Amino acid sequence: MGRRTNMALAVLLVTAVISGLASQAIGVDWPLDTAVIHGAVALAILLLSPWKTPIVQRGLKKKRPGRVFSLALLTVVLITLASGLLHAHGEISRIGPLTVMQIHVGGAVLALGLAIDHFRRHPVTPRHFDVDRRAFLRTSALSAAAAGIWLAWEGTLQALEAPGTERRFTGMHESGSHDPEALPTTSWLDDSVPTIDAGEWTAVVAGRNLTLADLEAMPQDTFPAILDCTGGWYSEQEWTGVRFDRLIDPVGNRSFVAWSATGYARRFPIADLESTWLVTRLGGEPLSPGHGFPARIVAPARRGFWWVKWVTRIEPSPVPWWLQSPFPLS
Ligand code: HEM
């Protein structure tokens, strides 16, 4: 029984990480709801605690040298579970300088590292009878129980009238929509707001040097779009800018890369030329430094980390867009 519990926990942990990453990567409302799968899989870890507790107690009595790492893994998984539930509830969005979602993702990354070390020190070898009829029934029972505990959790949020009942399909909470002053300002990892002189600034777009005046003289679109940040919130605002199909010729290219003054960059599929803008205004006013002045990307069907701020260069390229890390590394 212990071996099967450990195997099930390993599978659940890996599935929780994969579905969590998918929830944070996907910006369109697909039929496959990765945030729901994530919640159910993560809560199933709790369901296995009555079987895991005696294994932990036996292990601790043996006083093995790696014990401290196993205890660290347990602690970090509990912090990750608790911060996931706290985020979903929605009443508390920050603890100190970090959003609850940042704590959650940080905890999960740490848990993954500790789990790899844990399974290396305590290998679980699958056996042929792990894939028999009884295993199928056990897996079905665990899946049904996971769906049940997820429904019970969502029901509890409804009964408590928690702010989390209103969260988007990505799991994020609404913040400051239609009020540019209230739009939160965040940057990816170590990026910080650069000082840019509007008079000196130019963006090199497909080899052409464009000033702010050049950009604002081009045909503009004003439209609402949702900025859905992986930090835990989303916000609908009105943006004004130039759609990329007026700036870049798709012929002979498979992607285009947007560079920020900070060195941050994202590579977009060439098909995104028709659904991505280089914007200079938010709510009719020039962008503030924190929101990307003088120009930033608005990519409505993509998560916030694609909305490159402080753009200085846009380059069409023959390289496919997926030749990059799914999440920026710095
Ligand atoms: C050790 C692995 C993980 C565990 C145990 C875990 C646990 C949880 C739990 C219990 C929730 C609340 C579920 C709900 O309310 O439906 C949650 C939500 C969430 N987690 Fe994780 N998580 C893990 C890894 C990750 C990773 C790696 C990411 C992304 C990089 C992530 C992103 C999210 C997101 C976006 C939500 C919000 C979903 C929603 O509110 O519907 N998680 N997590």
Boltz pocket constraint, residues with backbone or C-beta under 6 A from the ligand:
constraints:
  - pocket:
      binder: B
      contacts: [[A, 13], [A, 16], [A, 17], [A, 18], [A, 19], [A, 20], [A, 21], [A, 22], [A, 23], [A, 24], [A, 35], [A, 36], [A, 38], [A, 39], [A, 40], [A, 42], [A, 43], [A, 45], [A, 77], [A, 80], [A, 81], [A, 82], [A, 83], [A, 84], [A, 85], [A, 87], [A, 88], [A, 104], [A, 105], [A, 107], [A, 108], [A, 109], [A, 111], [A, 112], [A, 153], [A, 167], [A, 168], [A, 169], [A, 170], [A, 171], [A, 172]]
      max_distance: 6.0
